[in-house]
Amino acid sequence: MSQVSRIIKSARDQSRLTSLDFAEHIFDDFIEFHGDRHFRDDGAVVGGIGLLAGQPVTFVGIQKGKNLQGNLKRNFGQPHPEGYRKALRLMKQAEKFKRPIVTFINTAGAYPGLGAEERGQGEAIARNLLEMSDLKVPIIAIIIGEGGSGGALALAVADRVWMLENSMYAVLSPEGFASILWKDGSRAIEAAELMKITSFELQKLDIVDTVIPEEGRSNLELVAQIKEDLIQAFAELGQLSVEQLLNARYARFRKY
């Protein structure tokens, strides 16, 4: 098995830690919020507030299930527009109360169903990109599994973007890329090699700031490391003025 194929398999493994797993172990007194105040609650997007070293932090994550029943509840981690609107509601609330934001991302992409399109899927994603680029609080985004297309980017316009070692981040799935380029989805691994979707390849391209090692670590050790890194990163970002923060975020994405 090639390295890329191993990483894809690992990124999609149902036994991986979910966004709520990270939230429950990283934050103290975590409280989950629900609903977008327009249509309904979306189980594929979770969010709330918790304490990180005594500091209130807003958490937003894309949630997959760990079995069929869980995935049906979470729509296999594919958000509807109300999920992105819930995320934006929580992030705007964070800005109002000057809370830093951390997002955990694990999705094959936004849900492409008819209802989602009718309720403005494209607009919801675009709105998040626009609003996150100008949020006046620090934002850290972490890819913890799959980072697929605009569905992932809608939560990844951040001051710092991190990836777990065995995760992937791409404009679309390797299967979709192969189907478009060669009309043959079975060439997905070949497509993945061309797409540069792994954490280390993306770090070399300066798309990702930090790769978080997974090999040889237990889940508890991994969570503890991320918690420590978040505390340090938010302390550093907290030293910047709002103008410095926004200018650096703008420059980060403009360089692409």
N, C-alpha and C positions, 0 to 999 in steps of 0.2 A: 504494500500500500504506500503510495507517495505521501509526502508530507502534507501537500494541499488537501488530498483526499482524506487524510487522517484528521486534519483540522476541521474540515467541513462536517465530518461525522461527529466529532466532539462538540462542535458548536451547536449541532441540532439534537444532541443527546437529551432525552427527557429527564435524565437524572441530574442535570446541571442545576446549580443554585438558581432560583428565580429572583425576580426583583423584590418580592415580599420577603424571601429568605434573607436577602441582604439588609432590607429595612429593619427587620425584627432583630437582627444581631448587631447592627451597627449603631442604631439609635436607641436612646432611652426614652421611655414614655411615648412611644410612637402611637399616633392616632391617625387612622385612615379616614379620608374624606371621600364623598361620593357625588356623582352627578355633575352635569354641565350647566344646570339651571335653564336649559332650553328644551331638551328632548328626553334624555334618560341617562342612566349610568351605564358606562361601557366597562365590562369586566376585563377587557384586554388592556386597559390602562388603569393603573393604581396610583394613589398619591396621598400625601398627608404631611404631617409635621412631626418631627422628633427632635430630641436633644442630642447634640454631638459635642462632647466635652463641655456640657452645660450651655451650649449655644443653640438656639432654635434654628432648625434647618428645614426647608421645604424639600420633600422627596417626591419624585415622579418616576414611574417605571412602567415598562410594557411587560405584561405578565402572561406567561405560558402556563399550561397545566402540566402535571407530571404523569397523567394517564389520560385515557380517552375521555372519561367523564369531566376531568379538570379542563382538558383542552376544549371540549364543547362549551363549557361555562365561559372560558376565556377567549373563545373564537380563535383558538390556535395562535394566540398572540398577534392577531391581525386587527388593529384598531379600526373602529368606525369614526366618522367625523366627530361625533360627540365625545369620543375618547380624547381626541386632540384638543377639543374645546374645554374639556375638563382639565386637561394638563395646563392649558393656557390660563384658565381661571385661577388655578393654584399658583402659577408662576407670577401672575399679576398681583395676587394677594401677597406673595412673598416680597415683591418689589415695594408694595405699599408699606409693609411692616419691616422692610430692610433685612429680610432673611436671605442668606445664600441658598442656592438651589443645586441639588444633585439629581441627575437623571440616570436611570439604568435602562439599557436598551437591549431587547432581544425579540426581534420580529423578522419574519420573512418579507414583510411589507404591509402597507395599509390594505385593509379589506377592499377588494375590487368589485363588490356586489352592486346590484342595481340600486338597492335602497341607500347604500352609502354614497353612491354617485348622486342620487337625487337629493340627498341632504347636504351636498357640498363638500365631498371628500377633498377635492383639489384645493378649494378655497380654504378649508380648515388647515391643511398642511402649509399652504402659502402664508396664511395669517400667522402661524407659529414661527415660521422662518423670519418674517418681518418683525414680529414683536420680540422674539428672543434676541435678535441682533441689537436691540435698543434697551433691553432690561437693565436697570441701573443697580444690579446686585451681581455678585460673582456667581458663575455657573460652571459646574463640572459635569461632563457627560461621560458615562462609562459603558462601552459595548461589552456585554457579558455573554453573548451567544451569537445569534445572527444579527447583523445590522443591514437590513435590506431596504434599499431605495429611499424614496422620499418619506416613507413611513418611519424610517429610522432617523433620517436627517431632521425631521420635524421636532425631535427632542435633542438634537446634537449641535445646535448652534451655541457653542459654549466657549468659555475662556480657555478651558483645557479639555481635551478629548483623550480619554484613556481606553485601552482595550485589554481584556484578558488575553493571555497568550494563545489560548485555543478558541479564539472567536474569529468572526469574519465580518467584513464591512464592504459593501459594494453597491453600485448603482442599480443592480437587479440580481436575481438569483443566477447562478451558473447555468442552470437548466434553461432559464429564460433567455440568457445571452446566446447559448448554443442554438436554441430554437430560432432566434432571430437571424443569427449570423449564418448558420449552416442548415437551418430547417431540420435539425436533428438534436433533440434534447438529450440523447444518450451520450453526447460528446461534452457533457457538463464539466468533467474534470479537466479536459483539454481547455475548455473555455476559462475555467477558474485559474489555470496557469497563466493565461494571457491577461486576465483582469486585475491581477495583483490585489487579492482580497484579504490576505493574511495580515496579522498584526505587525509582524516584522517588516514586511514589504511596505505597508502603509506608514510605518514609522520612518523608514528611509525616505519616503516621499514627503515627509513633514505634514502628513494629513493627521497622523496620530502623534500625540506628545509623549505618551508613556505606555509601555507594554508591561502588564502585570504578570509575573511568572506564576504558572500553575503547577508545573511538573514537580512531583515530590512533596507537594503541600497538601495537608488535609483541608477540608472546607473551613474549619475553625481558624486555621492558620491564615488562609486566604482572606477571610473576612477581617481578621485582626489587622492584617497588613493594609487592606483598603481603608479601614477605619483610621489607622495611624496616618496614612497618606492624605486622606481627606482633611484631617485636622490641620496638618501642616500646610496643605495647599490653600485652604480657606484663610489661614492666618496670613499667608503671603499675599493673597489677592485682596484681603481686607486692608492692607497697607496702601493700596492704590486709591487715588481719588476717582470719582465717578467718570470724569473726563479721561483719565488715563486708562481706566478699565475698558471703556467703550472704544477708545481709539485703538487699543491693543487687540480687542476682539474684531474690530473692523479690519485691521491690517492682517490678522490671522487668516481670515477667509478671502480677502482680496488677493492674497498672494497666489491663489490657485488659478 
